[in-house]
Amino acid sequence: MKRPSVAATWVAVGRRAVPGVSLVVAACAVAAVTLAAQSPKYGVGRPPTPDEMRRLGSAIAPDGTGLPAGSGTVAAGRDVFAAQCARCHGPTGEGDVGARLVGGQGTLATPRPLRTVGSFWPYATTLWDYVNRAMPFDKPSLLEPSEVYAVVAFILNLNGIIDESRVMDAATLPKVRMPNRDGFVVDPRPDVPQKGR
């Protein structure tokens, strides 16, 4: 009688082992999920306050819908920027640890475009929304609405978009015409919703 080859023997052993190995893997997965669900709470963090939820829950539209009351000047923005923003963006927004905020006009069509607030962003209201939600980097949403208006006025002034005397508020900010307002195009793909175009 002919003995099976070593390879055939291992194939047979492997076929018998697959259901057992699969069962062990499935049992481990179920155990891991069960243990994760029963893990103790570590007491890290806290529920957000209603004011924090309000700040995070309102998006600012390009037309200014959603902008809160308040106002800010370039002069006030200079002070807030120095205290809260300059450590990352430099004293005049030229960038350091944080992104560069000024300059770059006329570079977008070059081989080395410089995308800054002044050269790339299409709406000043988007700048307000971003600063309000995400800045300062280490303490997002720290600034009050009037401080955000002031910082935005300062950054717009640094980019030569508004003059020193302009006051930014919910009525004036949406009227600021950014240099790259028409630099974005509508996505022509048929699978992209056309609503609001």
RALIN-V631775 format. One record per residue. RES is the residue in one letter. PSI is psi in whole degrees, 0 to 359 (none if undefined). NEAR is the number of other C-alpha atoms within 8 Angstrom. Layout:
BEGIN
res:RES psi:PSI near:NEAR
res:RES psi:PSI near:NEAR
END
This chain:
BEGIN
res:M psi:139 near:2
res:K psi:133 near:3
res:R psi:144 near:4
res:P psi:150 near:6
res:S psi:163 near:6
res:V psi:318 near:6
res:A psi:317 near:6
res:A psi:323 near:8
res:T psi:315 near:9
res:W psi:324 near:8
res:V psi:316 near:8
res:A psi:317 near:8
res:V psi:317 near:8
res:G psi:320 near:8
res:R psi:323 near:8
res:R psi:332 near:8
res:A psi:333 near:8
res:V psi:311 near:8
res:P psi:322 near:8
res:G psi:316 near:8
res:V psi:318 near:8
res:S psi:319 near:8
res:L psi:319 near:8
res:V psi:316 near:8
res:V psi:315 near:8
res:A psi:318 near:8
res:A psi:320 near:8
res:C psi:319 near:8
res:A psi:315 near:8
res:V psi:318 near:8
res:A psi:319 near:8
res:A psi:316 near:8
res:V psi:317 near:8
res:T psi:315 near:8
res:L psi:320 near:8
res:A psi:321 near:7
res:A psi:334 near:6
res:Q psi:5 near:6
res:S psi:145 near:6
res:P psi:155 near:4
res:K psi:139 near:4
res:Y psi:357 near:4
res:G psi:23 near:5
res:V psi:135 near:4
res:G psi:186 near:4
res:R psi:160 near:5
res:P psi:145 near:4
res:P psi:149 near:6
res:T psi:161 near:6
res:P psi:324 near:6
res:D psi:320 near:6
res:E psi:320 near:8
res:M psi:320 near:9
res:R psi:316 near:8
res:R psi:321 near:9
res:L psi:336 near:8
res:G psi:0 near:6
res:S psi:115 near:7
res:A psi:147 near:7
res:I psi:123 near:11
res:A psi:159 near:9
res:P psi:329 near:10
res:D psi:2 near:6
res:G psi:355 near:12
res:T psi:128 near:7
res:G psi:351 near:8
res:L psi:136 near:7
res:P psi:173 near:6
res:A psi:159 near:8
res:G psi:169 near:9
res:S psi:161 near:13
res:G psi:150 near:16
res:T psi:166 near:15
res:V psi:317 near:15
res:A psi:315 near:9
res:A psi:322 near:11
res:G psi:325 near:17
res:R psi:317 near:11
res:D psi:315 near:8
res:V psi:318 near:12
res:F psi:316 near:12
res:A psi:321 near:10
res:A psi:325 near:8
res:Q psi:338 near:8
res:C psi:328 near:11
res:A psi:332 near:12
res:R psi:335 near:11
res:C psi:320 near:10
res:H psi:0 near:16
res:G psi:161 near:11
res:P psi:335 near:9
res:T psi:26 near:8
res:G psi:15 near:12
res:E psi:356 near:12
res:G psi:151 near:11
res:D psi:255 near:10
res:V psi:320 near:7
res:G psi:174 near:7
res:A psi:154 near:9
res:R psi:136 near:10
res:L psi:344 near:12
res:V psi:161 near:14
res:G psi:188 near:10
res:G psi:354 near:12
res:Q psi:133 near:9
res:G psi:3 near:6
res:T psi:352 near:10
res:L psi:331 near:12
res:A psi:9 near:6
res:T psi:168 near:6
res:P psi:338 near:4
res:R psi:74 near:6
res:P psi:144 near:9
res:L psi:106 near:10
res:R psi:107 near:10
res:T psi:177 near:12
res:V psi:318 near:12
res:G psi:337 near:17
res:S psi:335 near:16
res:F psi:319 near:11
res:W psi:133 near:14
res:P psi:337 near:12
res:Y psi:137 near:12
res:A psi:331 near:14
res:T psi:330 near:13
res:T psi:322 near:12
res:L psi:314 near:11
res:W psi:311 near:11
res:D psi:316 near:10
res:Y psi:312 near:9
res:V psi:317 near:12
res:N psi:317 near:13
res:R psi:322 near:10
res:A psi:353 near:10
res:M psi:154 near:13
res:P psi:155 near:11
res:F psi:320 near:6
res:D psi:351 near:5
res:K psi:67 near:8
res:P psi:145 near:10
res:S psi:22 near:12
res:L psi:323 near:8
res:L psi:144 near:8
res:E psi:158 near:7
res:P psi:318 near:11
res:S psi:326 near:10
res:E psi:323 near:13
res:V psi:314 near:14
res:Y psi:319 near:16
res:A psi:315 near:18
res:V psi:317 near:15
res:V psi:317 near:14
res:A psi:317 near:16
res:F psi:314 near:14
res:I psi:318 near:12
res:L psi:322 near:12
res:N psi:319 near:12
res:L psi:328 near:10
res:N psi:2 near:11
res:G psi:20 near:7
res:I psi:325 near:12
res:I psi:158 near:10
res:D psi:170 near:7
res:E psi:331 near:8
res:S psi:351 near:6
res:R psi:142 near:9
res:V psi:130 near:10
res:M psi:131 near:14
res:D psi:189 near:11
res:A psi:337 near:12
res:A psi:322 near:8
res:T psi:327 near:9
res:L psi:315 near:11
res:P psi:342 near:12
res:K psi:351 near:6
res:V psi:127 near:10
res:R psi:112 near:8
res:M psi:147 near:11
res:P psi:330 near:11
res:N psi:25 near:11
res:R psi:319 near:10
res:D psi:14 near:7
res:G psi:352 near:7
res:F psi:147 near:7
res:V psi:155 near:5
res:V psi:137 near:5
res:D psi:118 near:5
res:P psi:358 near:5
res:R psi:140 near:5
res:P psi:341 near:5
res:D psi:359 near:4
res:V psi:127 near:7
res:P psi:140 near:5
res:Q psi:359 near:5
res:K psi:133 near:4
res:G psi:15 near:3
res:R psi:none near:4
END
